[in-house]
Amino acid sequence: GALPGLQAAKLLKFGKVAKAFKILRLKRLLNSLAASTVAEQFEESIPRQTHQTIIKVTKLVIFFLGLSHWLACGLGLTDEGGINSYLGEEASWSRRYSAGVYWSMVTLATVGYGDLIPTTDGERVYAMFSMIVGSGVYAYIVGCITSTITSMDVDSQTFNDNMETLDAWLKHHDEIPLILQRRIRRHFKSYWTSKTTADDAQIILDLSRELRAETAFFILHPSVRRNPMFCNLHSSALAILVDIVKTVFVHSRETLVSKGDPGMSMLMITDGSGLMTEGKPWSPAGEDVADVRNSFQSQQTIGEPVPAGSSFGEEFLFDLEEYHTYTIVASTELEACEVPEREFKLKFKHLPDLRRLMFNNYLRSRTSEKQPQVLNTSPENQLFGDLT
């Protein structure tokens, strides 16, 4: 009767002031551990999504165990003989508590073995209340686990969402020929496979000025940093390039640029190769193309490859030409970094000295003069050269 209920109430001592202070100290300890170097090393040693998954699962387990404890305490308070009939009247308090926890876990998991059953109206009311709570908690835990599993790979999830959107768009535009639809799908499949969920430019923009300058060196593709036009630029200038450089993908036998088309951007091939099929590269007035050392690093003639590391289209960034004087076709699957003319002019509009430096670098790379040398070739010199 009343005596077992009073014994069960002793479990509520957990909520007394002294215990509460212990919990607060434990919370402060956990916060300190979370901000420690050990925690940072742990986060760095495993993928971010795995780390978040471990945290979520741990919280769910703690929540489940805590709720089981309190339901067991409630069962002890409302018990009028059900536990006695299950264990016997001589059962110790520890056995009675373990039986209560066992019953609460069975109820929360919606298993319901039926070995420990209520025997009075009060116990039945409490059991119904526990069932309602258990069904909600069970649905919540299943939903959290499902959400955690499906969000473990954000990039894959984003890729699948984008492909579904593209398929819906292609289905709506059924007037597009099937062959062209397949080419469009292949293009975006290559583009979205290599693209991360986070945008480089947005991440760089949110960094402090010092971090932005230091990080830009490593974010930019080596073909961009080593391009003659960008030689000897400080890391702060490279940070501006991160905001405007875009990655483009071209499939084999597709045309990169066509002779006579308006020039809209500069392209730097980072992977694969192309083929110059018509025309010749831009050269300064009065220079014979045979004497020009163009940005392909060696003299190109019609039918010769344009290898990785080559660049073209710089003339449009400085208004030296309006139309392409050559045609280049991808001879393999090709990846390139693109610097759009409009964005380039907008970003460097108020930096005339920097723009003049890039212009002179470009002219020297297109003439028989010695190409500019990179003064700071190592990351350390490139990052901290402006401090010396």
N, C-alpha and C positions, 0 to 999 in steps of 0.2 A: 503494500500500500504506500503510505506516505513516506516511510523511511527510505526505500529505494529511490524515490523521487528526490529526496533531499541529498542522498549520496550522489545522484547524477548531477545535481546542481553544482557540486564541487568542481566539475569540469569548467564551469563558467569563470573560475578564477583567472583563466587566461586573459580575461578582459580587464583585470584590475589595473590600477595605475602603475604599479611597479612593473608588471609585465609589459604594459604599453611603452614605458621608457626603454625597456630592453629591445622592443621591436624598433623603436626610433633609432637606437644606437646601431642595431643591425642594418637598418636602412641606410644610415650614414656610412657604415662600413661598405655596403654594397655599392653605393655611389662613388666612394673613394676607389674601390677596385675597378669600377667601370672606367674611371678617368686615369688609371695607372698605365704605366708602360707595358706591363704584362698583358693587360686587356688589349692594348693596341697591337702588340705582337700576335696575340691570338686572332684578332680580326684580320691581320695581314697574312697569316699562315693559311687561312681557309677562304674560299670565295665568300663574297658579301652575302649572297642569297642563302648559302648554307649556314652562315653565322646567324642571319635573321631567322631562319627556320629553326635552328636549335633554341634560340631565345623564345620563339613563339610556342614551341612544343613544351619547353620547360615551364612556361607560364601556365599552359593548359593543365599540365600534370599537377602543379602546385594548387591551382584553382580547384581541380577535381578532388584532390586529397583534403584541402581545407573544407570544401563543402561537405564531403563525406564525414568529416569530423563533427561538424555542427549538426548535421542530420542525425548522427549517432547520439549526440548530446540530447537532441530533441526527443529521440526515441527513449532515452533513459528517463527523461522527465515525464513522458506520457505513458510509460510502461505500467501496466496494471496486472501483469502476470504472463504476458506473451514470451518474454525472455526466460522467465522461470520454467515455463512449460517446454522451452526449447533446450535449456541447459540444466535445469534443475535448480531448486531453491538454494542449494549449498554452493553454487558456482561463485568463484572469486570475482572481485570487481574488474580485474584485468580481462578475464574471460568474457564478462558481460559487455565491457567496452569493445573488445575485438568483435563480438557478435553484432554489436550495433553498427560498427564500421562496415562489417561484411554485408549487413542488410542494406545499409545506405548505398554502398557501391553497386550491389545487385540491382537496387532500385534505379539509381542514376544511369546505369548501363542498359536499362530496360530489359534485363534478362529475366528476373523474377522466378527464381527456382521454387519458391513456395514452401521452403523448409522452415522458415521463421515467419509465422503468420500472426496478424493481430487477433486478439481474443475478446476485446471489448469495443464498445462504440467509440470511446475516446481514441483508442489505438487505430481503429479503422479510419477515423477522420484524419488523424495525422498521416496515416499511410496514403490516403488519397491526395493530401497536400503534397507529400513527398513525390508521388507519381507525377503530379502536374509539374513540379519543379524539375524532376528528373527528365521528363520528356523534352522540356525546353532546353535544359543544359545539354542533353544528348544531341539535339539538333544543332545547338550552337557549336559544340565541339566538332561535330562532323563537318559543319560549314567552314570552320576555321582551318581544319586539316585540309579540306579540299582546296580552299583558297591558297593555302601555303604551298601545296604541291603544284598547283597550276601556275603560280607566280614565281617558282624557283628559277626559271630561266626567262628573264624579262625580254631579252633580245629575241628569243624564239617566239615568244608570245606576240611581240610587236610585229615580227616578220609574218606570222600566220594571219594576224589581223589585217596587215597591209595587203597581203595576197588575196584575202577574201574580198577586201574592198575593190581591188583591181579586177578580180573575176566578175564582181557585180557590175562594174563599169563596162567591161568588155561585153557582158551579156546584154546590157542596155543598148550598146552601140553595135548591134549585130550586123550593121552594114559594113563594118570593117572586115576585110577578107581574113580567112582563117590563118593563112600564112603570116600575115602582118600581125594578127593577134598573138601568134606564137612568138614572134620576134619581140613584141612589146613585153610579153610575159617573161621571156628569157632576160631581157634587159633589166627589168625591175627585180628579178630574182637575184641577178648578180649584184645589183646596186644595194638591195636591202640586206643581202647576206653579209656583205662587208661593212655595212653601216651599223654603228652602235646606237642604242636608244638615246644616250646623252649626246647632245650636240657640242662639238669641240668649241665652237665660237662662243656659245652661251656659258660653258664652264669657264673658259678663259676670261670672259667679260666679268664674271662674278668674283674673280680672284682680286687680291690686292695688286697694286701696280708692280711691286717687286716680284711677287709670285707669278704674275702674268708674264713678265719679261723672261723669267727663268724657265718657265714651263714651255713657252712658245718654241724654244730651240728644239725640244724633244718632240713636240706635237707635229711640227712641219715635216713633211717628207724630205729625206736627204736630197732628192732631185731638185726640190725647191730651194733648199738652203745653198746647194752647190751651183745653182744656176748663175752664170756670169753676171746677169743683171742685178742679182741680190748679193753680190760679193761685198764683204766688209760692212754689212748693215749691222747695227747694234741690235741686241735682243729685243729692245723695246719696239723697234721697227718691225721685227719679225712677228711680234704679237699682233700688229695691225694686219699682217698678211693672213694670220690664222682666221681672222674674221671674214675674209673675202675669198680665200682659196676654196674651191669646190672640187670634189672628185667626180669624174665622169667615166663611164664604161662604154666601150665600143666593141662590137663583135667583129669577127674576122670578115674582111671584104666589104665592110661598111665604110663610108666616106667620112673622114674627120672634117676636112675643109675642101671646098671646091673653088677653083679659079673663077673669079668674077663675082663671088658672093661677098656681101658686106662683112667687114671684119668686126667681130663683136667681143673677142677675148683672146688672151694668150693661153697656149696650151703647153704643158710640160709632160712628156711621156714618162711614166714611172714604172710601167711594166708592159711587156710586149713590144711590138715594133710596127712601124708603118712603112709605106712605100710612096715615094714621090712619083706620081704618074704624069704630071703636066706642070709646065712653068718653071720658075726658079725663085729662090728666096729673095726677100727684099735686101737691097744693098744701098749704101749711101750714094747720093748723086755723084756721078763722075767715076765711080768705081766699077770695074768690070767684074762680073760675077765670078769669073775664073780666079780673080785675085782676092776674093772676099773670104774671110774666115768667118763663116756664119755660125749660128748657135747650135748647129748639129755637130759641132766639134770637128768636122772634116768636110771637105767639099762634096756637096751632094749633086748628083746628076739625075736626070729622069730615069726611073727604073731602079734606082739604088735604095736600099733600106734606110729608114729613119729610126735609129735604135732607141732603146730606153735611155733617158738622160737628155734627149734632144728637146728643144723648145722652138716654138714659132708663134707668130702673132704679136710679138712685142711692139711691132711698128704701129699697131692700132692703139696701144696705150698712150703713145706720145703723138698721135695725130700725124704720123708720117705717111700713112696710106689709109685709104678708105675701103679698098676692096682687096681680096686675096689675089695674089699673082701666081698661085700654085695650087695644085690639087694633091692631097695626101689621103691615101686609103689604108685602112688597117690590114696588115698582112697576117696578124694573129689576133687572138683575144687581147684587147688593149685596155690599159687603165692609165688615166692621165689626170693631172691637176690643172684646173682651169682658173684663170684670173679674169673675171669679167671686166670689160673696159669701163662700164659705168660705175661699178663699185670701186675700182681702182682710182679713178679720177675723183670720186667723192671722198674717199678716205685720205688721199694725199693732197687734196686741194689746198689745204692751209699749211703744207709742209714743203715749200718750194726747194729748200736745200736738199732734202732727202730725195725728192723727185729728180732734181738735177743730177745727184749722184748716181741714181739708177739709170738715168738717160745716158750719162757719159760711160757708165759700165757697158751698157748695151751697144753704144757706137763702137767702143774699143773691141768688143767681141765680134763685131761685124766687119772690122777692117783688118789689115795685115799687121797692125800694131800688136805688141805683146798684150795678151789678155790680162785683166787685173788679177792680182794674186790675193788669195784669202789670207788675211792677216791672222785671224783667230780661228784656227782649224779645230782645236779641241773644244769640247763643251765648256770646260772651265774658263778658258780664255774668252770664249764667245759670251758667256754669262756675265763675267766680272770684268771684262775689258774696259767698260766705261767707268770703272771705279779706280783704275790705276792711272 
